[in-house]
């Protein structure tokens, strides 16, 4: 491995990823042995392109999107698709097969979505973490269906999991486990100087863990980076290029469309890492309440939000320590909210006591 690293002049971590993929190739070749040399050729080409991409890119950026791993020219590698649901904007999500491997394919149907597609693809291709959805490949063709991002296929969204509870609250260990996994994924994302900017249960996916020792425990991963912002600095305010980023019920008050401008020349400013923390708190409230925040209340206006009007958490069902953490995260003052590293540490300490 060291020889290859010196020869190609790339990071050793890239070769760790590369050899992990080689291990997958052996499984895939046996799984689709009937396809013979065609499958082997496609896999070899895929690994070559992925290695080249990883060796050339250091930071996610839409400017290097032309270097992404594109697979729209390999139609024989795809299996039958089944529509799963509509994504954000004018895109749809399908379950399909890539070389016999089940995956999710997010297709963009409108030319106006290309900037979001390029941003999401270039960000996701750079990320590698147990709680971030795994990127497989993408395509940027001009024909309908040729602009897509392919990812690993998970069981369902967190939103659907909550719906499936049918009013039965998650146990404290299960709720905390889901929440801490989201926090770990967000901590990694912020370490990469990326703000999600639309964290909510619909943008979290889960898969049930199959083990005789755990019941109702899940693998949790973050998805949908179409409105994410890269090169974000900790505690630094950023000028908002447009209003209305994020989703109403989970959006921080400082990025509310009616938030008062406080930047130079009346431009709106936001600390996006802290805005993510607020969205995390609202997502946690959704998990504990089993319904969207404020569903049993009139949704507060901007003034009420900055005056700390918040959802009514189930105080009698979950420990006070968890409730206090959520309240700290939705503080109306962005700089008073904890970082995701602090959140992770507090959750891990709490989880150890359970």
C-alpha positions in Angstrom: 0.0 0.0 0.0 2.8 2.4 0.8 4.3 1.8 -2.7 1.1 2.8 -4.4 0.7 5.8 -2.1 4.2 7.1 -3.1 3.7 6.3 -6.7 0.3 8.1 -7.0 1.3 10.8 -4.5 -2.1 10.6 -2.7 -3.2 10.3 0.9 -3.1 6.8 2.6 -6.7 7.2 3.7 -7.7 7.3 0.0 -6.2 3.9 -0.5 -8.0 2.6 2.6 -11.2 3.5 0.9 -9.9 2.1 -2.4 -9.1 -1.3 -0.9 -12.4 -1.4 1.0 -14.1 -1.1 -2.4 -11.9 -3.8 -3.8 -13.2 -6.1 -1.1 -16.7 -5.2 -2.1 -15.8 -6.0 -5.7 -15.0 -9.6 -4.8 -18.5 -10.0 -3.3 -20.2 -8.3 -6.2 -18.4 -10.5 -8.8 -19.6 -13.6 -7.1 -23.1 -12.1 -6.7 -23.3 -11.4 -10.4 -21.0 -14.0 -11.8 -23.4 -14.7 -14.7 -22.6 -11.2 -16.1 -18.9 -12.3 -16.4 -16.4 -9.8 -17.9 -19.0 -7.0 -18.3 -19.4 -6.7 -14.6 -15.7 -6.9 -14.0 -15.0 -4.3 -16.6 -17.6 -1.9 -15.1 -16.3 -2.4 -11.6 -12.7 -1.8 -12.7 -13.7 1.4 -14.5 -15.7 2.5 -11.5 -12.8 2.0 -9.1 -10.4 3.7 -11.5 -12.6 6.8 -11.7 -13.3 6.8 -8.0 -9.6 6.6 -7.2 -8.8 9.4 -9.6 -11.5 11.6 -8.2 -10.5 11.1 -4.6 -6.8 11.7 -5.4 -7.6 15.1 -7.1 -10.2 16.6 -4.7 -9.5 18.0 -1.3 -12.6 20.1 -0.5 -16.2 19.9 -1.7 -17.0 22.5 -4.3 -19.4 22.9 -7.1 -16.5 24.2 -9.2 -15.0 20.7 -9.5 -18.2 19.0 -10.2 -17.0 18.0 -13.7 -14.6 15.6 -12.0 -17.4 13.6 -10.4 -17.8 9.9 -11.0 -20.3 9.8 -13.8 -22.1 6.6 -14.8 -25.0 7.6 -17.1 -23.1 6.0 -20.0 -23.4 2.5 -18.5 -27.1 1.6 -18.9 -26.5 -2.2 -18.6 -25.3 -1.7 -15.0 -28.8 -0.7 -13.8 -31.7 -2.8 -12.8 -35.4 -2.1 -12.6 -36.4 1.0 -10.7 -39.3 1.5 -8.3 -40.6 4.9 -7.3 -40.2 5.6 -3.6 -41.4 9.2 -3.3 -40.7 12.8 -4.2 -37.7 14.5 -2.9 -37.1 18.2 -2.3 -37.9 20.5 -5.3 -38.5 18.8 -8.6 -36.7 15.5 -8.0 -37.9 11.9 -7.3 -36.3 9.1 -5.4 -36.3 5.5 -6.7 -35.0 2.2 -5.4 -33.0 0.4 -8.1 -30.0 -1.9 -8.6 -26.5 -1.1 -9.6 -24.6 -4.2 -10.7 -27.0 -6.2 -8.6 -26.6 -4.1 -5.5 -29.7 -2.4 -4.1 -29.4 1.4 -4.0 -31.4 4.6 -4.0 -31.3 6.8 -7.1 -32.3 10.5 -6.7 -33.3 11.9 -10.1 -33.5 15.5 -11.0 -36.2 16.4 -13.6 -35.8 20.1 -14.1 -32.9 22.1 -15.6 -33.4 24.7 -12.8 -32.3 22.1 -10.3 -28.8 21.7 -11.8 -27.0 24.0 -9.2 -28.5 22.0 -6.4 -27.6 18.7 -8.1 -24.0 19.8 -8.6 -23.7 21.0 -5.1 -25.2 17.9 -3.5 -23.2 15.5 -5.7 -19.9 17.2 -5.1 -20.4 17.4 -1.4 -21.7 13.8 -0.9 -18.9 12.3 -3.0 -16.4 13.8 -0.5 -18.0 12.5 2.6 -17.4 9.2 4.3 -18.8 8.5 7.8 -21.0 5.8 9.4 -23.8 8.4 9.9 -23.7 10.0 6.4 -25.4 8.2 3.5 -22.8 6.5 1.3 -22.3 7.9 -2.2 -22.2 5.4 -5.1 -22.1 7.4 -8.3 -23.9 10.1 -10.2 -24.7 11.2 -13.8 -25.1 14.6 -15.4 -26.6 13.9 -18.8 -29.0 16.1 -20.6 -31.7 13.5 -21.3 -34.6 12.9 -18.8 -33.4 10.7 -16.0 -29.7 11.2 -16.8 -29.1 13.7 -14.0 -29.0 11.7 -10.8 -27.2 10.8 -7.6 -27.0 7.2 -6.5 -26.6 6.3 -2.8 -27.0 3.3 -0.6 -30.5 2.2 0.0 -31.8 2.5 3.6 -35.1 1.1 4.9 -37.1 4.3 5.4 -36.9 7.9 6.5 -36.9 8.9 10.2 -40.2 10.8 9.4 -41.8 7.5 8.3 -40.4 5.6 11.2 -42.0 8.1 13.6 -45.3 7.7 11.7 -45.1 4.0 12.0 -44.9 4.3 15.8 -48.6 5.1 15.7 -48.5 7.1 18.9 -46.3 4.7 20.9 -43.3 6.7 22.2 -39.8 5.4 21.6 -38.2 4.1 24.8 -35.5 6.4 26.2 -32.6 4.2 25.1 -33.9 4.0 21.5 -34.7 7.7 21.3 -31.3 8.7 22.7 -29.6 6.2 20.3 -31.3 7.8 17.3 -30.5 11.3 18.5 -26.8 10.6 19.3 -26.3 9.1 15.8 -27.7 12.3 14.2 -25.4 14.3 16.5 -22.4 12.3 15.4 -23.2 12.8 11.7 -23.6 16.5 12.2 -20.4 16.7 14.2 -18.5 15.1 11.3 -20.3 17.4 8.8 -19.3 20.5 10.8 -15.7 19.2 11.1 -15.6 19.2 7.3 -16.7 22.9 7.4 -20.1 22.0 5.9 -23.5 23.2 7.3 -26.5 21.1 6.4 -29.1 23.9 6.6 -32.1 21.6 6.2 -31.9 19.1 9.0 -35.3 17.5 9.7 -36.7 13.9 10.0 -37.4 13.7 6.3 -33.6 14.2 5.7 -32.6 11.4 8.0 -32.8 7.8 7.0 -32.8 4.6 9.1 -32.3 0.9 8.8 -33.3 -1.6 11.5 -30.4 -3.4 13.1 -30.7 -7.2 13.0 -29.3 -8.6 16.2 -30.7 -10.9 18.9 -29.4 -8.5 21.6 -31.1 -5.3 20.5 -34.8 -4.6 19.8 -36.0 -1.6 17.8 -32.5 -0.1 17.4 -31.5 1.5 14.1 -28.6 2.6 12.0 -29.2 6.4 11.3 -27.7 8.4 8.5 -28.0 12.0 7.2 -29.1 12.7 3.6 -30.0 15.6 1.2 -27.2 18.2 0.9 -28.7 20.3 -1.9 -28.9 23.5 0.2 -25.8 22.8 2.3 -23.1 25.4 2.6 -19.4 24.5 2.4 -16.3 26.3 3.8 -18.3 27.4 6.8 -16.2 28.7 9.8 -17.0 28.1 13.4 -19.0 30.9 15.1 -18.5 33.2 12.0 -21.6 34.9 10.6 -22.3 34.4 6.9 -24.2 36.7 4.6 -27.5 35.0 3.5 -27.7 35.0 -0.3 -31.4 34.3 -0.1 -34.1 34.0 2.5 -36.2 31.0 3.3 -33.4 28.4 3.4 -34.5 25.3 5.4 -37.9 24.1 6.4 -40.4 26.2 8.3 -41.0 24.0 11.3 -37.3 23.3 11.9 -35.7 26.5 10.8 -33.8 28.7 13.3 -35.4 32.1 14.1 -32.4 34.0 12.8 -32.9 32.6 9.3 -36.6 33.1 9.3 -37.8 35.0 6.2 -38.9 37.9 8.5 -35.7 38.1 10.5 -34.4 41.6 10.9 -31.3 42.4 8.8 -28.3 42.9 11.1 -25.4 42.9 8.6 -23.6 45.7 6.7 -26.0 47.5 4.4 -29.0 45.7 5.8 -27.8 42.2 4.6 -29.0 39.3 6.7 -26.4 37.3 8.5 -26.5 33.8 10.0 -24.1 31.5 11.9 -25.1 28.4 10.0 -23.5 25.9 12.4 -25.7 27.3 15.2 -28.7 27.3 12.9 -28.1 23.6 12.4 -28.2 23.1 16.2 -31.6 24.7 16.4 -32.9 22.4 13.6 -31.4 19.5 15.5 -33.4 20.5 18.6 -36.7 20.6 16.6 -35.9 17.2 15.0 -35.4 15.8 18.5 -38.7 17.3 19.6 -40.3 15.6 16.6 -38.8 12.3 17.8 -40.0 12.6 21.4 -43.5 14.0 20.5 -44.1 11.7 17.6 -45.4 14.6 15.6 -44.1 17.8 13.9 -43.2 20.6 16.3 -46.1 22.9 17.1 -48.6 20.5 15.5 -50.8 20.9 18.6 -50.2 24.6 18.8 -50.5 27.6 16.5 -47.2 28.0 14.7 -45.4 31.0 16.2 -44.6 34.1 14.2 -41.1 35.5 14.1 -41.6 37.7 17.2 -42.8 34.7 19.2 -39.9 32.6 18.0 -37.3 35.0 19.2 -39.2 35.3 22.5 -38.6 31.6 23.0 -42.0 30.1 22.2 -41.2 26.4 21.7 -43.0 23.0 21.4 -44.3 21.4 24.6 -41.9 18.6 25.2 -43.2 15.4 27.0 -41.6 16.2 30.4 -43.1 13.1 32.1 -41.9 10.6 29.6 -38.2 11.3 29.2 -35.3 12.2 31.6 -34.8 15.9 32.5 -31.2 15.7 31.3 -32.4 15.0 27.7 -35.0 17.7 27.9 -32.5 20.3 29.2 -30.1 19.5 26.3 -32.9 20.1 23.7 -33.8 23.4 25.4 -30.2 24.5 25.2 -30.1 23.7 21.5 -33.1 25.8 20.6 -31.9 28.9 22.5 -33.1 32.0 20.7 -29.5 33.4 20.9 -27.4 31.5 18.4 -24.1 31.9 20.3 -25.6 30.4 23.4 -26.4 27.1 21.7 -23.8 24.2 22.2 -21.7 22.9 19.4 -22.3 19.4 18.1 -19.2 18.2 19.8 -20.6 19.4 23.1 -24.0 17.8 22.3 -22.3 14.5 21.4 -20.3 14.4 24.7 -23.4 15.2 26.8 -25.4 12.6 25.0 -22.7 9.9 25.4 -22.4 10.7 29.1 -26.1 10.4 29.4 -26.3 7.3 27.4 -23.7 5.6 29.6 -25.9 6.2 32.6 -28.9 4.4 31.0 
